């Protein structure tokens, strides 16, 4: 398992399924990409455990444009009162896929 810490500005993706994400910086994405074949459970999804402002949650990184996005579920956003444009500090651990 690898650990990462980064700052991100929350974005709102208005695609076919609207969602909020914390973009993973490119310097973290390179290391994640190298380990992806060992931890992905399909479609490039990478399981992680993330902590923002002391709130820890499980999710899976979403590959997008040669990088990764950390999805912020409604439960996480409501608990932390987060929306698009907010800056967050993220501590994140890449986990092995449950098979």
BADORO-619419 format. One line per 8 residues: number of its first residue (from 1); for each residue y, x, z of N, C-alpha, C. Coordinates in steps of 0.2 Angstrom, whole numbers, plus 5000, padded with zeros to 4 digits. Layout:
residues N
NUM	Y X Z Y X Z Y X Z | ...
This chain:
residues 99
1	4994 5004 5000 5000 5000 5000 5006 5004 5000 | 5011 5002 4996 5017 5006 4996 5023 5002 4999 | 5028 5005 5002 5033 5002 5005 5040 5003 5001 | 5044 4998 5000 5051 4999 4997 5056 4996 5001 | 5062 4999 5001 5068 4996 5004 5073 4996 4998 | 5077 4990 4998 5082 4990 4992 5087 4985 4994 | 5093 4985 4991 5098 4980 4991 5098 4976 4984 | 5099 4970 4985 5099 4966 4978 5104 4960 4979
9	5106 4958 4973 5111 4952 4973 5106 4947 4970 | 5106 4941 4973 5101 4936 4972 5104 4932 4965 | 5099 4931 4961 5101 4928 4954 5097 4921 4954 | 5100 4917 4950 5097 4910 4949 5095 4910 4941 | 5088 4910 4940 5086 4909 4933 5085 4902 4931 | 5088 4900 4926 5088 4893 4924 5083 4892 4919 | 5078 4896 4918 5073 4895 4913 5069 4888 4914 | 5064 4888 4910 5060 4881 4911 5058 4879 4918
17	5057 4884 4922 5056 4882 4929 5062 4886 4933 | 5067 4883 4935 5073 4886 4938 5070 4889 4945 | 5073 4895 4947 5071 4898 4953 5076 4904 4955 | 5076 4906 4961 5080 4911 4963 5076 4917 4964 | 5079 4923 4963 5075 4929 4963 5080 4935 4966 | 5077 4940 4969 5080 4946 4971 5077 4951 4966 | 5082 4954 4961 5079 4959 4957 5077 4965 4960 | 5072 4968 4958 5069 4975 4961 5073 4980 4957
25	5076 4985 4960 5079 4990 4956 5075 4994 4952 | 5077 4997 4947 5073 5001 4942 5069 5007 4945 | 5072 5010 4950 5069 5016 4953 5063 5014 4957 | 5063 5008 4960 5057 5005 4963 5052 5002 4958 | 5054 4999 4953 5050 4996 4948 5046 5001 4944 | 5048 5007 4943 5044 5013 4940 5038 5014 4944 | 5038 5015 4951 5033 5016 4955 5028 5010 4955 | 5031 5004 4956 5027 4998 4956 5023 4997 4949
33	5026 4999 4944 5022 4999 4937 5016 5003 4937 | 5017 5009 4940 5012 5014 4940 5006 5012 4944 | 5007 5008 4949 5001 5005 4953 4999 4998 4951 | 5002 4995 4947 5001 4988 4945 4994 4987 4943 | 4991 4991 4939 4984 4990 4937 4979 4990 4943 | 4981 4993 4948 4976 4993 4954 4978 4987 4959 | 4983 4983 4958 4985 4978 4963 4986 4971 4960 | 4987 4971 4953 4989 4964 4950 4983 4960 4951
41	4984 4953 4951 4979 4948 4951 4979 4945 4944 | 4983 4947 4939 4983 4944 4933 4990 4943 4931 | 4992 4942 4924 4998 4941 4921 5003 4946 4924 | 5002 4951 4926 5006 4956 4929 5009 4955 4936 | 5007 4950 4939 5009 4948 4946 5007 4953 4951 | 5012 4955 4955 5010 4960 4960 5011 4957 4967 | 5006 4956 4971 5007 4953 4978 5011 4958 4983 | 5015 4955 4986 5020 4958 4991 5021 4954 4997
49	5023 4958 5002 5025 4955 5009 5032 4958 5009 | 5037 4953 5010 5044 4955 5010 5047 4953 5017 | 5053 4957 5019 5056 4955 5025 5064 4955 5023 | 5067 4949 5024 5075 4949 5023 5077 4946 5030 | 5082 4950 5033 5085 4948 5039 5080 4946 5044 | 5075 4949 5045 5070 4948 5050 5065 4943 5048 | 5066 4939 5042 5061 4934 5040 5056 4937 5035 | 5050 4937 5037 5044 4940 5033 5041 4934 5029
57	5039 4936 5023 5036 4931 5019 5031 4934 5014 | 5026 4931 5011 5022 4933 5006 5024 4930 4999 | 5024 4934 4994 5025 4932 4987 5022 4936 4982 | 5024 4936 4976 5021 4940 4971 5027 4942 4966 | 5028 4948 4965 5033 4950 4960 5032 4947 4953 | 5037 4945 4950 5037 4942 4943 5039 4948 4938 | 5035 4950 4933 5037 4955 4928 5043 4952 4924 | 5048 4955 4923 5053 4953 4918 5057 4958 4915
65	5058 4959 4909 5062 4964 4905 5061 4971 4908 | 5054 4973 4908 5053 4980 4910 5054 4981 4917 | 5055 4976 4921 5057 4977 4928 5053 4971 4932 | 5055 4970 4938 5052 4965 4942 5057 4961 4946 | 5055 4955 4947 5059 4950 4951 5055 4948 4957 | 5058 4948 4963 5055 4945 4969 5057 4938 4970 | 5053 4933 4969 5054 4926 4970 5056 4924 4977 | 5061 4920 4978 5063 4918 4984 5062 4910 4985
73	5057 4908 4988 5055 4901 4988 5060 4898 4992 | 5060 4891 4991 5065 4887 4994 5065 4888 5002 | 5059 4888 5005 5058 4889 5012 5062 4895 5014 | 5061 4901 5011 5065 4907 5013 5072 4906 5012 | 5074 4903 5006 5082 4902 5005 5085 4898 5011 | 5081 4892 5012 5084 4888 5017 5084 4891 5024 | 5079 4895 5026 5079 4898 5032 5084 4903 5033 | 5086 4907 5028 5091 4912 5028 5098 4910 5025
81	5098 4904 5023 5104 4901 5020 5107 4906 5014 | 5102 4907 5009 5104 4911 5004 5105 4907 4997 | 5109 4910 4993 5110 4907 4986 5112 4912 4981 | 5113 4910 4975 5114 4915 4970 5121 4919 4971 | 5121 4925 4970 5127 4929 4972 5127 4933 4978 | 5123 4930 4983 5122 4934 4990 5119 4940 4989 | 5121 4945 4993 5118 4952 4993 5113 4952 4999 | 5107 4955 4998 5102 4955 5003 5099 4962 5004
89	5097 4964 5010 5093 4970 5011 5085 4968 5011 | 5081 4971 5007 5074 4969 5007 5070 4975 5009 | 5065 4974 5013 5060 4978 5015 5054 4975 5012 | 5050 4979 5008 5044 4976 5004 5038 4980 5004 | 5032 4977 5005 5026 4981 5005 5022 4978 4999 | 5020 4982 4994 5015 4980 4989 5008 4980 4992 | 5005 4974 4991 4998 4973 4994 4993 4973 4989 | 4986 4974 4991 4981 4974 4986 4980 4966 4985
97	4978 4965 4979 4976 4958 4977 4970 4955 4980 | 4970 4949 4983 4964 4946 4986 4960 4944 4980 | 4954 4946 4980 4949 4945 4975 4943 4941 4977
